[in-house]
Amino acid sequence: MKGSDGVAIEILKKEEFQQFVDSQPRNCFIQTSYMYDSQVSRNQESWIVGIKDKDGIVCAGIVVLNSMKFGLKNASLVYGPVMDYNKTELLELFIKELEKYLKKKRVLSLLIAPNIEAASYDDDFNPTPLIDTKAVVGSFIACGYEYHGQKIAKMHNNWIMVKDLKQYESYEDLFESYSKKTKNRARKAIENDIVIEEIGYDELKRFYTIEEHTSETREFKARNLSYFQSVYRAFENVKGVRVVIAKVNLKKLFDQSKEKLDDAQKEVNTVSDLIAENDTPRNQKKLNAAMDVYNSAKKQYEQLRVLRDKYPQEWVDTATRFYCTYGNEVVCIAGGALMDFDFLQSTVAIYVDTLKWAYEQGYDRYNYFGIYTEDDKVGEVSPILHFKKGFGGEIINLIGTFEKTINPSLNKLYSTIKKVIR
């Protein structure tokens, strides 16, 4: 496979690919040999392709194949290729040579989603360009690609949120950067004795039980357990994976809530007796405060009483997150929570714990990853975004996706056959 100038695109060894990726300033866990190993272990057809010059690799990426009927395929290259995007001639060469190669493999279409952070957005969703993307977009359009721009991508996160951890001199400074509401929720989680546990490969079913439950209640399709198992195996040898569970001793918490309710009732009775003897505005104010505490304690007691009937076990896993670490950042790739336990602030506890862990481990950046679902609209404060904004960070829009039918004659034949079969 030779380009017009004699440059070859070739299948790369995963070791040389990883060495190249490690040397690049812009990298992502998705474009690593570890993710490639994960894909291969799941029988996901993937190729590591690249271009070399006399000094070595200059452009490379993992292309993933999705099978269709009649032995045909679609291809995608997400968060890649890994390269210097200032070299648009190299980009166009890579695109053209990759198309030639894929056409021979009966691939109908190619989707490319470069890992280029194009713009940053403030709290009012006013954009600030991070780079000039005209040249890159122009190169794809010149090669015949349709540009999807800022649309919410269905197959990957092109709207993300990140938090710069380098700016904080201490963990205390980091915690103080959270919103007042989030800090109060974090304190509530401590009051509720939420325990954060890091789990290993053999316990991933605990993670997946919550992930699957969340997908059913929020109506999205969860990846299967084997996906997460393969990612864990691929990244564990380089200490690139962290899975955490938030859990609560429901029996203990219920007993404590009963004690708090009894104490609150005693305080209401005491203040009521005081008012019977001396009804003053000051004592009325004390009674109002005591009633607020009592009503709050009663509400939580009733919530926990219902949960004790529904969950008979002593310990209950209430929330979870799956993280990958690579380069200078920690990325949250999946997670969920049992909605029954939202009032305990388990998810907040996980975020506080992992942000602290990331900071103390010396990572520069915490990547919350996606902030939108397919049902959301760009610019709106989705429930996911609203929650994550409480911890602070920067909204980033990646450059977007580029898509092209690279085998039009075969695609036309495929469309015709489909109509006949119907």
C-alpha positions as CSV (number, residue, x, y, z in Angstrom):
1,M,0.0,0.0,0.0
2,K,1.9,3.0,-1.3
3,G,0.9,6.6,-1.4
4,S,1.6,8.7,-4.5
5,D,4.8,9.8,-2.9
6,G,5.9,6.3,-2.0
7,V,4.9,6.5,1.7
8,A,3.3,3.3,3.0
9,I,0.5,2.9,5.4
10,E,1.0,-0.4,7.2
11,I,-0.2,-2.6,10.0
12,L,1.8,-1.8,13.1
13,K,3.0,-3.9,16.0
14,K,1.3,-3.0,19.2
15,E,4.6,-2.4,21.0
16,E,5.8,0.2,18.5
17,F,2.3,1.8,18.4
18,Q,2.3,2.1,22.2
19,Q,5.8,3.6,22.2
20,F,4.7,6.2,19.7
21,V,1.5,7.0,21.5
22,D,3.3,7.5,24.8
23,S,5.5,10.1,23.1
24,Q,2.7,12.2,21.9
25,P,1.3,15.3,23.8
26,R,-2.3,14.5,22.9
27,N,-3.2,10.9,23.8
28,C,-6.2,9.0,25.1
29,F,-6.7,5.6,26.7
30,I,-8.9,4.6,23.7
31,Q,-5.9,4.9,21.4
32,T,-3.5,2.6,23.2
33,S,-2.3,-1.0,22.8
34,Y,-4.1,-1.8,26.0
35,M,-7.5,-1.0,24.5
36,Y,-6.4,-2.9,21.4
37,D,-5.8,-6.0,23.6
38,S,-9.2,-5.5,25.1
39,Q,-10.8,-5.4,21.7
40,V,-8.9,-8.5,20.5
41,S,-9.9,-10.5,23.6
42,R,-13.6,-9.8,22.8
43,N,-13.1,-10.9,19.2
44,Q,-13.6,-7.3,18.1
45,E,-11.9,-7.0,14.7
46,S,-9.4,-4.2,15.0
47,W,-6.2,-3.1,13.2
48,I,-3.4,-0.8,14.3
49,V,-2.5,1.2,11.2
50,G,0.0,3.9,10.7
51,I,2.5,5.7,8.5
52,K,6.2,5.9,9.0
53,D,8.9,8.1,7.7
54,K,12.7,7.5,7.9
55,D,12.6,8.3,11.7
56,G,9.7,6.1,12.6
57,I,5.9,6.4,13.1
58,V,4.4,9.8,12.3
59,C,0.7,9.0,12.3
60,A,-1.2,6.0,13.7
61,G,-4.5,4.8,15.1
62,I,-6.7,1.8,15.9
63,V,-9.4,1.1,13.4
64,V,-12.4,-0.9,14.6
65,L,-14.5,-3.0,12.2
66,N,-18.2,-3.6,12.7
67,S,-19.6,-6.6,10.8
68,M,-22.7,-6.3,8.6
69,K,-24.6,-8.8,6.4
70,F,-23.0,-10.5,3.4
71,G,-19.5,-10.1,4.9
72,L,-19.5,-6.3,4.6
73,K,-18.2,-4.0,7.3
74,N,-18.2,-0.4,8.6
75,A,-15.1,1.1,10.1
76,S,-14.4,3.7,12.8
77,L,-11.3,5.4,14.2
78,V,-12.3,7.1,17.4
79,Y,-10.1,9.7,19.2
80,G,-7.5,9.3,16.4
81,P,-5.5,9.1,14.4
82,V,-2.7,10.1,16.9
83,M,-0.5,12.7,15.1
84,D,0.4,16.3,14.8
85,Y,-2.7,17.8,13.3
86,N,-0.8,20.8,12.1
87,K,0.6,18.5,9.4
88,T,-2.6,18.5,7.2
89,E,-0.8,17.0,4.2
90,L,0.1,14.0,6.3
91,L,-3.5,13.8,7.6
92,E,-4.9,13.8,4.0
93,L,-2.3,11.1,3.0
94,F,-3.3,8.9,5.9
95,I,-7.0,9.3,5.1
96,K,-6.6,8.4,1.5
97,E,-4.3,5.5,2.0
98,L,-6.5,4.1,4.8
99,E,-9.5,4.3,2.5
100,K,-7.7,2.3,-0.2
101,Y,-6.8,-0.4,2.3
102,L,-10.3,-0.6,3.8
103,K,-12.0,-0.8,0.4
104,K,-10.1,-4.0,-0.3
105,K,-11.5,-5.4,3.0
106,R,-15.1,-4.8,1.9
107,V,-15.6,-1.9,4.2
108,L,-18.5,0.4,3.1
109,S,-18.0,3.5,5.3
110,L,-15.4,5.1,7.6
111,L,-16.1,7.3,10.5
112,I,-13.2,9.3,12.1
113,A,-13.5,11.3,15.3
114,P,-10.2,13.0,16.0
115,N,-9.1,13.7,19.6
116,I,-8.9,17.5,19.1
117,E,-10.3,19.7,21.8
118,A,-11.8,22.5,19.7
119,A,-13.6,24.8,22.1
120,S,-14.1,25.5,25.8
121,Y,-17.4,26.7,27.3
122,D,-18.2,28.8,30.4
123,D,-21.1,28.4,32.7
124,D,-23.4,30.4,30.4
125,F,-22.2,28.2,27.4
126,N,-20.2,31.0,25.8
127,P,-17.5,29.4,23.6
128,T,-13.8,30.1,23.6
129,P,-11.9,28.5,20.7
130,L,-8.9,26.5,21.8
131,I,-7.4,26.0,18.4
132,D,-8.2,27.0,14.8
133,T,-9.9,23.9,13.3
134,K,-10.4,25.2,9.8
135,A,-7.4,23.5,8.3
136,V,-8.3,20.1,9.8
137,V,-11.9,20.4,8.8
138,G,-10.8,21.5,5.3
139,S,-8.6,18.5,4.9
140,F,-11.5,16.1,5.7
141,I,-13.9,17.9,3.4
142,A,-11.3,17.9,0.6
143,C,-11.2,14.2,1.0
144,G,-15.0,14.0,0.6
145,Y,-16.1,13.6,4.2
146,E,-19.4,14.8,5.7
147,Y,-18.7,16.9,8.8
148,H,-21.1,16.4,11.8
149,G,-19.6,19.2,13.8
150,Q,-21.0,19.8,17.3
151,K,-23.8,17.3,17.2
152,I,-23.9,14.9,20.1
153,A,-22.2,11.8,18.8
154,K,-23.9,8.5,19.3
155,M,-20.8,6.3,19.4
156,H,-18.4,8.3,21.6
157,N,-18.3,11.4,23.8
158,N,-17.5,14.5,21.9
159,W,-18.8,16.7,24.7
160,I,-16.8,16.2,27.8
161,M,-16.0,18.0,31.1
162,V,-12.5,18.1,32.6
163,K,-11.0,19.4,35.8
164,D,-7.5,20.8,36.0
165,L,-6.0,19.4,39.2
166,K,-2.6,21.1,38.9
167,Q,-4.0,24.5,40.0
168,Y,-4.6,23.4,43.6
169,E,-1.9,23.6,46.2
170,S,-3.6,21.2,48.5
171,Y,-6.5,18.7,48.7
172,E,-8.3,21.2,50.9
173,D,-8.1,23.8,48.1
174,L,-9.5,21.2,45.7
175,F,-12.4,20.4,48.0
176,E,-13.2,24.1,48.5
177,S,-13.5,24.5,44.7
178,Y,-16.7,22.4,44.8
179,S,-20.0,24.2,44.9
180,K,-21.7,24.9,48.3
181,K,-24.4,22.4,47.5
182,T,-21.9,19.7,46.5
183,K,-19.8,20.2,49.6
184,N,-23.0,19.9,51.7
185,R,-23.8,16.6,49.9
186,A,-20.3,15.3,50.5
187,R,-20.8,16.0,54.3
188,K,-24.1,14.3,54.1
189,A,-22.5,11.2,52.6
190,I,-20.0,11.2,55.5
191,E,-22.9,11.4,58.0
192,N,-24.5,8.4,56.3
193,D,-21.3,6.4,56.7
194,I,-20.9,5.7,53.0
195,V,-17.9,3.4,52.5
196,I,-15.9,3.5,49.3
197,E,-14.3,0.2,48.3
198,E,-12.0,-0.5,45.4
199,I,-12.7,-3.8,43.8
200,G,-10.8,-6.1,41.6
201,Y,-11.5,-8.2,38.5
202,D,-13.2,-11.1,40.4
203,E,-15.8,-8.7,41.8
204,L,-16.7,-6.8,38.6
205,K,-20.1,-8.5,38.7
206,R,-20.9,-6.1,41.7
207,F,-20.1,-3.2,39.4
208,Y,-22.1,-4.5,36.5
209,T,-25.2,-5.3,38.6
210,I,-25.5,-1.5,39.3
211,E,-24.5,-0.5,35.8
212,E,-27.2,-2.8,34.3
213,H,-29.8,-1.5,36.8
214,T,-29.0,2.1,35.9
215,S,-29.3,1.3,32.2
216,E,-32.8,-0.1,32.7
217,T,-34.0,2.8,34.9
218,R,-32.5,5.5,32.7
219,E,-33.2,3.7,29.4
220,F,-29.8,3.4,27.8
221,K,-28.1,0.3,26.5
222,A,-25.3,-0.9,28.8
223,R,-22.2,-2.6,27.4
224,N,-22.0,-6.2,28.5
225,L,-20.0,-7.5,31.4
226,S,-17.3,-9.0,29.1
227,Y,-16.5,-5.5,27.8
228,F,-15.6,-4.3,31.3
229,Q,-13.8,-7.5,32.1
230,S,-11.6,-7.2,29.0
231,V,-10.8,-3.5,29.7
232,Y,-9.9,-4.3,33.3
233,R,-7.6,-7.1,32.2
234,A,-6.0,-5.0,29.5
235,F,-5.2,-2.1,31.8
236,E,-4.5,-3.7,35.1
237,N,-0.9,-4.7,34.4
238,V,0.0,-1.0,33.8
239,K,-2.1,0.1,36.8
240,G,-4.5,1.9,34.5
241,V,-7.8,0.8,35.9
242,R,-9.7,1.6,39.1
243,V,-13.2,0.4,39.9
244,V,-14.9,1.6,43.1
245,I,-18.1,0.7,44.9
246,A,-20.1,2.9,47.3
247,K,-21.7,0.7,49.9
248,V,-23.7,1.3,53.1
249,N,-24.5,-0.8,56.2
250,L,-28.2,-0.5,55.9
251,K,-29.0,-2.2,59.2
252,K,-26.6,0.1,61.1
253,L,-27.8,3.2,59.3
254,F,-31.4,2.3,60.0
255,D,-30.7,1.8,63.7
256,Q,-28.9,5.2,63.8
257,S,-31.8,6.9,62.1
258,K,-34.2,5.6,64.8
259,E,-31.9,7.0,67.5
260,K,-31.7,10.3,65.7
261,L,-35.5,10.4,65.4
262,D,-35.9,9.6,69.1
263,D,-33.4,12.3,70.1
264,A,-35.2,14.8,67.8
265,Q,-38.6,13.9,69.4
266,K,-37.1,14.4,72.9
267,E,-35.8,17.9,71.9
268,V,-39.2,18.8,70.5
269,N,-40.9,17.7,73.7
270,T,-38.4,19.6,75.8
271,V,-38.9,22.9,73.9
272,S,-42.7,22.4,73.9
273,D,-42.6,22.1,77.7
274,L,-40.4,25.2,77.9
275,I,-43.0,27.1,75.8
276,A,-45.8,25.9,78.1
277,E,-44.0,27.7,80.9
278,N,-42.6,30.7,78.9
279,D,-44.1,31.3,75.5
280,T,-41.6,33.8,73.9
281,P,-40.6,34.5,70.3
282,R,-37.1,33.1,71.2
283,N,-38.6,29.8,72.4
284,Q,-40.9,29.6,69.4
285,K,-37.8,30.0,67.2
286,K,-36.2,27.1,69.1
287,L,-39.3,25.0,68.5
288,N,-39.3,25.7,64.8
289,A,-35.6,24.7,64.6
290,A,-36.3,21.5,66.6
291,M,-39.3,20.6,64.3
292,D,-37.1,21.0,61.3
293,V,-34.6,18.6,62.7
294,Y,-37.4,16.2,63.7
295,N,-39.1,16.3,60.2
296,S,-35.7,15.7,58.5
297,A,-35.0,12.7,60.8
298,K,-38.4,11.3,60.4
299,K,-38.2,11.5,56.6
300,Q,-34.9,9.7,56.5
301,Y,-36.1,7.1,59.0
302,E,-39.2,6.3,56.9
303,Q,-37.0,6.1,53.7
304,L,-34.7,3.7,55.4
305,R,-37.5,1.6,56.9
306,V,-38.9,1.0,53.4
307,L,-35.4,0.1,52.1
308,R,-34.8,-2.3,55.0
309,D,-37.9,-4.3,53.8
310,K,-36.7,-4.2,50.2
311,Y,-33.1,-5.0,50.9
312,P,-32.8,-7.6,53.7
313,Q,-28.9,-7.8,53.5
314,E,-26.8,-6.0,56.0
315,W,-24.5,-4.3,53.4
316,V,-25.9,-2.8,50.1
317,D,-23.8,-1.6,47.1
318,T,-25.4,1.7,46.2
319,A,-23.2,3.3,43.5
320,T,-20.2,2.5,41.3
321,R,-17.7,4.0,38.8
322,F,-15.2,2.5,36.4
323,Y,-12.1,4.5,35.7
324,C,-9.2,4.2,33.3
325,T,-6.0,6.1,33.8
326,Y,-3.5,6.9,31.1
327,G,-1.0,9.6,30.6
328,N,-1.8,12.5,32.8
329,E,-5.5,12.0,33.4
330,V,-8.1,9.8,35.1
331,V,-11.2,9.1,33.0
332,C,-14.6,8.0,34.2
333,I,-15.8,5.6,31.5
334,A,-18.9,4.1,33.1
335,G,-21.0,3.9,36.3
336,G,-24.4,4.0,37.9
337,A,-26.3,4.1,41.1
338,L,-29.4,2.6,42.7
339,M,-32.0,5.3,42.6
340,D,-33.5,4.1,45.9
341,F,-30.4,5.3,47.7
342,D,-29.9,8.7,45.9
343,F,-30.7,10.6,49.1
344,L,-27.6,9.1,50.8
345,Q,-25.3,10.8,48.3
346,S,-23.3,7.7,47.4
347,T,-22.3,9.0,43.9
348,V,-21.1,12.2,45.4
349,A,-19.0,10.2,47.8
350,I,-17.4,8.3,44.9
351,Y,-16.5,11.5,43.0
352,V,-15.1,13.1,46.2
353,D,-13.0,10.0,46.9
354,T,-11.7,9.6,43.3
355,L,-10.9,13.3,42.8
356,K,-8.9,13.1,46.1
357,W,-7.2,9.9,44.9
358,A,-6.4,11.4,41.5
359,Y,-4.9,14.5,43.1
360,E,-2.8,12.6,45.6
361,Q,-1.5,10.3,42.8
362,G,-0.3,13.3,40.9
363,Y,-2.6,13.2,37.9
364,D,-3.0,16.5,36.2
365,R,-6.5,16.1,35.0
366,Y,-9.8,14.5,36.0
367,N,-12.0,13.7,32.9
368,Y,-15.6,13.3,33.8
369,F,-16.1,12.2,30.2
370,G,-19.6,12.6,28.7
371,I,-22.0,15.3,29.8
372,Y,-24.8,14.6,27.4
373,T,-27.0,11.6,26.3
374,E,-28.5,11.3,22.9
375,D,-31.8,12.8,24.1
376,D,-30.2,16.0,25.3
377,K,-29.6,19.2,23.3
378,V,-26.3,21.0,23.1
379,G,-26.3,24.0,25.3
380,E,-28.8,22.7,27.8
381,V,-27.8,21.9,31.3
382,S,-28.6,18.1,31.3
383,P,-29.0,16.2,34.6
384,I,-25.6,14.7,34.0
385,L,-24.0,18.1,33.4
386,H,-25.8,19.7,36.3
387,F,-24.4,17.1,38.7
388,K,-20.8,17.3,37.4
389,K,-20.8,21.1,37.4
390,G,-21.0,20.9,41.2
391,F,-17.5,19.6,41.3
392,G,-16.2,22.3,38.9
393,G,-14.4,21.9,35.6
394,E,-14.3,23.0,32.0
395,I,-16.8,22.0,29.3
396,I,-14.9,20.9,26.2
397,N,-16.3,20.2,22.7
398,L,-14.1,18.0,20.6
399,I,-13.9,18.8,16.9
400,G,-16.6,16.3,16.0
401,T,-17.0,13.4,13.6
402,F,-16.3,13.0,9.9
403,E,-18.0,10.3,7.9
404,K,-17.7,9.0,4.3
405,T,-19.0,6.1,2.2
406,I,-15.7,4.9,0.9
407,N,-17.1,2.1,-1.3
408,P,-20.1,3.7,-3.1
409,S,-20.6,0.9,-5.7
410,L,-20.6,-1.8,-3.0
411,N,-22.8,0.3,-0.8
412,K,-25.3,0.8,-3.7
413,L,-25.4,-3.0,-4.3
414,Y,-25.9,-3.6,-0.5
415,S,-28.8,-1.1,-0.4
416,T,-30.4,-2.8,-3.4
417,I,-30.2,-6.3,-1.9
418,K,-31.6,-5.1,1.4
419,K,-34.7,-3.7,-0.5
420,V,-35.2,-7.0,-2.4
421,I,-34.9,-9.1,0.8
422,R,-37.5,-6.9,2.5
